[in-house]
Each structure stands twice: as structure tokens, then as C-alpha cells.
Amino acid sequence: MKEIYRQLMEQHGGSIPFTILGGVHHKEHKKKTIRRRKQGKKKKRKISQTRRRGKALSSKGYSEGTIIRHKGLLMKLNSSKKWIQV
């Protein structure tokens, strides 16, 4: 056995690590790669009741004085073709 190996075995307790023999070398600082995150689906924002604007009722096809129910409310068409709540 070569003198170098004998010294290494004494130094390391009978077995010589591969890194010292020259088999495998570990880098001190590995180059880090940047991982890109997957973009999740965007959530729809809920619009509050106060900001929500309902569509205006159409007066087309109705004569004045007509009363209809719209979204649980009674509405009456006046002479100027505008809906008013009854």
C-alpha cells in the first residue's frame, strides 16, 4: 500500500472519502436557478350592491299608466314615459 493511502486511512479512521481521493467533488456554491411561479387564475371581484347599476326599464311598448313588477318592486309608467316606484 502506498504511503499516501496509509496516512489518509489513519487520518480518516480506516476509510478514505471519495472527495479526498478525487472521485467526486462538491462545489461550495451551487449556481441557483430562478424558478418562475405559475400564475393562478385571477379572481373576479364582487361588486357591492351600492355600486351596481341596474339597467333602466324600457318604456317601449307600454302605454302610460301601466304597472309592472320589476325586481320585486311595482313600477308605474307616468305621462312623461318614466318609471316611478308605486
C-alpha positions as CSV (number, residue, x, y, z in Angstrom):
1,M,0.0,0.0,0.0
2,K,1.3,3.4,-0.9
3,E,2.3,5.7,2.0
4,I,-0.2,8.4,1.0
5,Y,-3.1,5.9,1.4
6,R,-1.8,4.7,4.7
7,Q,-1.7,8.3,6.0
8,L,-5.2,9.1,4.7
9,M,-6.6,5.9,6.3
10,E,-5.1,6.8,9.7
11,Q,-6.4,10.4,9.3
12,H,-10.0,9.4,8.4
13,G,-10.4,6.3,10.6
14,G,-9.9,3.5,8.2
15,S,-11.9,4.6,5.2
16,I,-10.9,7.4,2.8
17,P,-13.8,9.6,1.5
18,F,-14.2,9.8,-2.3
19,T,-13.9,13.6,-2.2
20,I,-10.3,13.3,-0.9
21,L,-9.4,10.5,-3.4
22,G,-10.6,12.7,-6.3
23,G,-13.6,10.7,-7.2
24,V,-16.4,13.3,-6.6
25,H,-16.0,17.0,-6.0
26,H,-18.8,19.1,-4.4
27,K,-18.9,22.7,-5.3
28,E,-19.0,25.2,-2.4
29,H,-21.6,27.5,-4.1
30,K,-24.0,25.9,-6.5
31,K,-25.4,28.2,-9.1
32,K,-29.0,28.9,-8.2
33,T,-31.6,28.9,-11.0
34,I,-34.6,31.2,-10.8
35,R,-37.9,29.3,-10.7
36,R,-40.8,31.1,-12.2
37,R,-44.1,30.7,-10.3
38,K,-47.2,29.6,-12.1
39,Q,-49.7,32.4,-12.4
40,G,-53.0,31.5,-10.9
41,K,-56.4,32.4,-12.3
42,K,-57.5,35.9,-11.4
43,K,-60.5,36.1,-9.2
44,K,-63.4,38.2,-10.2
45,R,-64.2,41.0,-7.8
46,K,-67.6,41.1,-6.3
47,I,-69.4,44.4,-7.0
48,S,-71.2,45.7,-4.0
49,Q,-74.9,46.4,-4.2
50,T,-74.4,50.1,-3.9
51,R,-72.0,50.3,-6.9
52,R,-74.0,48.0,-9.1
53,R,-76.2,49.9,-11.6
54,G,-79.2,48.2,-12.9
55,K,-80.5,48.5,-16.4
56,A,-83.2,51.1,-16.8
57,L,-86.6,49.7,-17.7
58,S,-87.6,50.3,-21.3
59,S,-90.8,52.2,-21.8
60,K,-91.1,51.0,-25.4
61,G,-94.3,49.0,-26.0
62,Y,-96.0,50.2,-22.8
63,S,-98.7,52.9,-22.6
64,E,-98.8,55.4,-19.8
65,G,-100.3,54.2,-16.5
66,T,-99.0,50.6,-17.0
67,I,-98.0,48.9,-13.7
68,I,-95.4,46.1,-13.8
69,R,-93.4,44.2,-11.3
70,H,-89.6,44.7,-11.7
71,K,-87.1,43.0,-9.3
72,G,-89.9,42.6,-6.6
73,L,-91.0,46.3,-6.9
74,L,-94.1,47.7,-8.5
75,M,-93.3,50.3,-11.1
76,K,-95.8,52.6,-12.9
77,L,-95.2,54.4,-16.2
78,N,-96.1,58.1,-16.0
79,S,-97.1,60.5,-18.7
80,S,-93.5,61.6,-19.4
81,K,-92.6,57.9,-20.2
82,K,-90.5,57.5,-16.9
83,W,-90.9,54.6,-14.5
84,I,-91.8,55.5,-10.9
85,Q,-92.0,53.3,-7.9
86,V,-95.5,52.7,-6.6
